[in-house]
Amino acid sequence: MIKLIKQRYLMMMLLMVFLVGCAGLQEKWGDLSSEQQSTIILAGLQKQVDIWHDKGIEFVKANPTYKAEWQTKVNPLFDVANQAITNAIAYKKSPSLIFAEVSPTVTKAITALKAWGIFVDDTK
């Protein structure tokens, strides 16, 4: 349980570092509306989901023994993450709600792939 909390905290911190690391954004973040901040955060989360999902597909193609688990357990986690992002966009959720509701679903999907030993540098 503590390991999962640490992983979620690390994912949130990495996302924040990514956002704060953008020089132009760093100075203007406070000047952005909540909707603009949400859009930026959701774009970053969607990018992570896309990158990790693609990496999972590649991994399963190279390791067919994981196919059943991918289809029944892991891929549905990415579906949930995508749906959470879609809902956040549709309901114009605030940055704090995105971190509370959407980020954990993304983290759960990514953690499932990390359990297989997959690593992706998604900071690029």
C-alpha atoms as one frame of an Amber mdcrd trajectory, in Angstrom:
protein
   0.000   0.000   0.000   2.780   2.415   0.917   4.590   1.535  -2.316   1.465
   2.438  -4.310   1.140   5.743  -2.464   4.788   6.520  -3.178   4.301   5.666
  -6.858   1.262   7.938  -7.104   3.093  10.718  -5.317   6.058  10.288  -7.658
   3.802  10.428 -10.721   2.128  13.597  -9.477   5.492  15.155  -8.687   6.870
  14.221 -12.116   3.863  15.812 -13.749   4.304  18.954 -11.679   8.022  19.086
 -12.530   7.113  18.759 -16.197   4.641  21.606 -15.948   6.855  23.852 -13.872
   9.877  23.057 -16.027   8.407  24.800 -19.030  10.082  28.201 -18.821   7.303
  30.215 -20.415   4.661  28.420 -18.428   6.545  28.742 -15.167   6.139  32.504
 -15.036   2.593  32.559 -16.404   1.027  29.553 -14.661  -0.645  31.706 -12.025
  -1.983  34.016 -14.719  -3.732  31.187 -16.534  -7.383  30.494 -15.922  -8.384
  27.269 -14.195  -9.663  25.992 -17.540  -6.336  26.705 -19.240  -4.428  24.993
 -16.433  -6.748  21.990 -16.695  -6.197  21.802 -20.442  -2.421  21.739 -19.996
  -2.567  19.116 -17.256  -4.936  16.910 -19.240  -2.747  17.182 -22.343   0.204
  15.949 -20.296  -1.796  13.065 -18.867  -3.119  12.110 -22.303   0.424  12.120
 -23.661   1.501   9.760 -20.875  -1.439   7.438 -21.534  -0.702   7.357 -25.268
   3.023   6.716 -24.836   2.592   4.002 -22.211  -0.272   2.320 -24.066   1.799
   2.153 -27.244   4.715   0.730 -25.287   2.396  -1.893 -23.787   1.199  -2.920
 -27.243   4.806  -3.252 -28.426   5.668  -5.315 -25.359   2.743  -7.704 -25.866
   3.630  -8.155 -29.536   7.170  -9.098 -28.503   5.958 -11.212 -25.551   2.733
 -12.977 -26.575   2.480 -14.760 -23.220   1.227 -11.451 -21.793  -1.577 -11.122
 -24.357  -4.394 -12.523 -22.206  -3.453 -10.382 -19.218  -3.149  -7.344 -21.496
  -6.625  -7.910 -22.911  -8.369  -8.662 -19.623  -6.535  -6.538 -17.057  -4.103
  -3.950 -18.398  -5.747  -2.569 -21.527  -9.020  -1.955 -19.649  -7.049   0.207
 -17.189  -6.021   2.401 -20.110  -9.659   2.542 -21.219 -10.596   3.777 -17.735
  -7.804   6.377 -17.831  -8.928   7.614 -21.247 -12.528   7.803 -20.050 -11.452
   9.773 -16.963  -9.618  12.251 -19.199 -12.644  12.502 -21.498 -14.950  13.132
 -18.531 -12.604  15.764 -17.101 -12.712  17.588 -20.427 -16.484  17.239 -20.794
 -17.230  18.433 -17.265 -14.460  21.084 -17.248 -12.927  19.788 -14.047 -10.564
  21.966 -12.058  -6.840  21.179 -11.775  -7.313  19.938  -8.209 -10.077  17.540
  -9.273  -7.952  16.327 -12.162  -5.150  15.451  -9.760  -7.622  13.800  -7.378
  -9.714  11.878  -9.908  -7.873  11.512 -13.226  -4.237  11.209 -12.236  -4.780
   8.067 -10.111  -6.388   6.242 -13.046  -3.415   7.075 -15.258  -1.015   6.014
 -12.523  -2.826   2.694 -12.078  -2.534   1.880 -15.795   1.132   2.823 -15.901
   1.873   0.880 -12.720   0.436  -2.262 -14.322   2.995  -1.993 -17.120   5.805
  -1.213 -14.701   4.948  -4.456 -12.914   5.918  -6.209 -16.143   9.285  -4.444
 -16.062   8.418  -1.884 -18.725   9.968   1.544 -18.401   9.256   4.557 -20.575
  10.851   7.956 -20.449   7.631   9.918 -20.930   9.165  13.251 -20.009  10.124
  13.979 -23.611
